Amino acid sequence: MKTRRKNKILKEIAAQEAERLIQSGCQAKVHKMVDENCYVVTSNNNAGELTIFIDRLEGPYHTCLTKNVSN
């Protein structure tokens, strides 16, 4: 599959993941990683930040959850 086509599909998948998070009440954004064929979905809520790395056409995707620390 050509890189341009794959990037378009990855962007669509990232948008779907972001929409799923938005529907659950979180704020979500999609970012393109520089110099990589990967999209990142970041989501914030009161509990912490969730990051999903969309780097392949099928899941499971790499995720990272960072908890907010209260001062």
Backbone bond lengths (Angstrom), bond angles and torsions (degrees), N, CA, C in turn:
res aa  C-N    CA-C-N  psi(-1)  N-CA   C-N-CA  omega(-1)  CA-C   N-CA-C  phi
1 M - - - 1.440 - - 1.530 107.81 -
2 K 1.314 115.87 136.48 1.456 120.46 179.96 1.522 111.33 -68.21
3 T 1.320 115.76 148.41 1.457 121.94 -175.67 1.519 111.90 -59.75
4 R 1.324 117.74 -41.86 1.464 120.52 -178.81 1.523 111.09 -62.16
5 R 1.325 116.76 -42.28 1.473 121.69 179.37 1.533 110.11 -66.48
6 K 1.335 116.00 -43.50 1.461 119.84 179.92 1.521 110.38 -62.35
7 N 1.336 117.84 -43.22 1.469 120.71 179.16 1.515 111.44 -61.76
8 K 1.323 117.60 -37.74 1.462 121.03 178.55 1.531 110.24 -63.88
9 I 1.325 116.92 -42.63 1.466 121.15 179.33 1.531 110.21 -66.86
10 L 1.344 117.55 -42.36 1.460 120.83 178.41 1.527 111.05 -61.68
11 K 1.324 117.09 -38.57 1.461 121.15 178.32 1.525 110.69 -64.58
12 E 1.344 116.81 -39.97 1.466 120.99 177.68 1.527 110.94 -64.80
13 I 1.326 117.41 -41.60 1.462 121.77 178.70 1.527 109.60 -63.65
14 A 1.329 116.65 -43.37 1.471 120.78 179.23 1.526 110.42 -61.99
15 A 1.325 117.25 -40.53 1.462 121.00 178.33 1.524 111.07 -64.00
16 Q 1.327 117.35 -38.24 1.465 121.41 177.95 1.530 110.66 -65.43
17 E 1.335 116.82 -42.55 1.464 120.47 178.64 1.527 110.62 -64.45
18 A 1.327 116.90 -40.87 1.466 120.94 178.29 1.525 110.45 -63.79
19 E 1.317 117.46 -42.02 1.466 121.40 179.62 1.526 110.61 -63.21
20 R 1.318 116.84 -38.52 1.467 121.00 177.88 1.537 110.72 -62.55
21 L 1.336 116.30 -41.07 1.461 120.26 178.03 1.525 111.48 -68.38
22 I 1.323 117.41 -39.52 1.464 121.65 178.46 1.523 110.44 -62.93
23 Q 1.320 117.10 -40.32 1.463 120.90 178.67 1.520 111.85 -64.67
24 S 1.329 117.30 -25.92 1.461 120.06 179.02 1.531 112.08 -87.79
25 G 1.336 117.17 5.03 1.456 120.57 174.48 1.515 115.77 97.76
26 C 1.308 118.31 11.59 1.460 122.05 179.41 1.527 110.26 -102.28
27 Q 1.318 116.45 159.59 1.456 121.42 170.39 1.518 106.77 -90.22
28 A 1.334 117.79 132.91 1.461 120.61 -177.79 1.517 110.60 -137.18
29 K 1.343 115.78 146.55 1.457 122.95 177.70 1.521 108.99 -135.85
30 V 1.335 115.65 150.66 1.456 122.05 176.91 1.524 107.93 -111.02
31 H 1.335 116.27 132.51 1.460 122.00 179.10 1.522 108.66 -128.14
32 K 1.319 117.21 145.77 1.465 122.43 172.92 1.513 107.45 -94.33
33 M 1.319 117.26 129.96 1.461 120.36 176.84 1.518 108.78 -76.09
34 V 1.318 116.48 133.95 1.458 121.98 -179.31 1.530 109.51 -69.33
35 D 1.304 116.02 136.29 1.475 123.40 177.57 1.521 113.87 61.58
36 E 1.316 118.67 20.26 1.460 122.45 178.20 1.519 109.09 -134.87
37 N 1.306 116.89 153.36 1.460 121.72 173.74 1.521 107.80 -93.57
38 C 1.329 114.86 67.52 1.450 120.83 -173.75 1.524 109.79 -151.77
39 Y 1.322 116.66 144.86 1.456 122.79 172.75 1.515 108.05 -116.26
40 V 1.327 115.89 148.61 1.457 121.76 -179.10 1.514 107.90 -121.97
41 V 1.338 115.93 130.92 1.457 122.06 174.39 1.520 106.85 -107.18
42 T 1.335 116.81 122.20 1.457 120.52 176.75 1.519 109.21 -113.99
43 S 1.310 115.36 140.03 1.452 121.27 -177.65 1.519 109.19 -136.34
44 N 1.323 115.84 135.24 1.467 121.21 178.73 1.513 110.01 -118.70
45 N 1.320 115.63 140.85 1.458 122.06 167.92 1.523 107.08 -148.56
46 N 1.295 118.34 -173.26 1.468 121.12 -176.35 1.527 112.95 -64.88
47 A 1.320 117.53 -28.82 1.459 121.00 -176.27 1.529 112.81 -79.34
48 G 1.338 117.95 -28.66 1.456 119.62 -178.36 1.507 112.30 162.45
49 E 1.311 115.50 -164.12 1.450 122.24 -179.21 1.529 109.72 -116.80
50 L 1.317 116.38 131.13 1.458 122.97 177.35 1.517 108.20 -108.69
51 T 1.328 116.91 131.01 1.457 122.38 177.37 1.519 108.14 -121.67
52 I 1.334 115.84 129.03 1.462 121.81 178.31 1.524 107.51 -118.98
53 F 1.331 117.15 126.39 1.454 122.39 178.51 1.532 108.59 -98.41
54 I 1.325 115.70 113.80 1.470 121.26 179.72 1.529 106.52 -97.15
55 D 1.342 117.02 97.51 1.450 121.04 -177.11 1.523 113.15 -124.43
56 R 1.320 116.16 4.42 1.471 120.52 178.86 1.515 108.51 -144.81
57 L 1.325 116.11 163.97 1.454 121.20 -173.62 1.516 113.26 -77.32
58 E 1.333 117.79 -20.41 1.460 121.39 179.93 1.526 109.39 -131.48
59 G 1.334 115.55 147.28 1.462 121.44 179.38 1.504 110.79 -74.99
60 P 1.294 119.59 177.22 1.462 126.53 3.19 1.530 110.63 -74.91
61 Y 1.325 115.66 150.04 1.453 122.62 -179.08 1.522 109.53 -101.55
62 H 1.332 116.26 155.30 1.457 121.19 176.83 1.526 108.66 -70.46
63 T 1.316 116.78 133.48 1.466 121.48 179.52 1.526 109.94 -130.50
64 C 1.310 114.72 156.17 1.462 121.60 177.04 1.516 107.59 -142.08
65 L 1.332 117.63 127.78 1.458 122.75 178.38 1.520 108.55 -115.04
66 T 1.338 116.17 124.28 1.450 122.44 178.44 1.516 108.14 -115.47
67 K 1.325 117.17 122.71 1.463 120.88 -179.79 1.517 110.43 -80.93
68 N 1.340 116.07 142.56 1.458 121.17 173.96 1.521 109.66 -72.83
69 V 1.312 116.52 140.60 1.454 122.00 179.15 1.528 107.18 -109.04
70 S 1.330 117.24 124.14 1.459 121.41 178.16 1.518 110.18 -82.75
71 N 1.313 115.98 138.05 1.473 119.99 178.37 1.495 110.86 -95.16
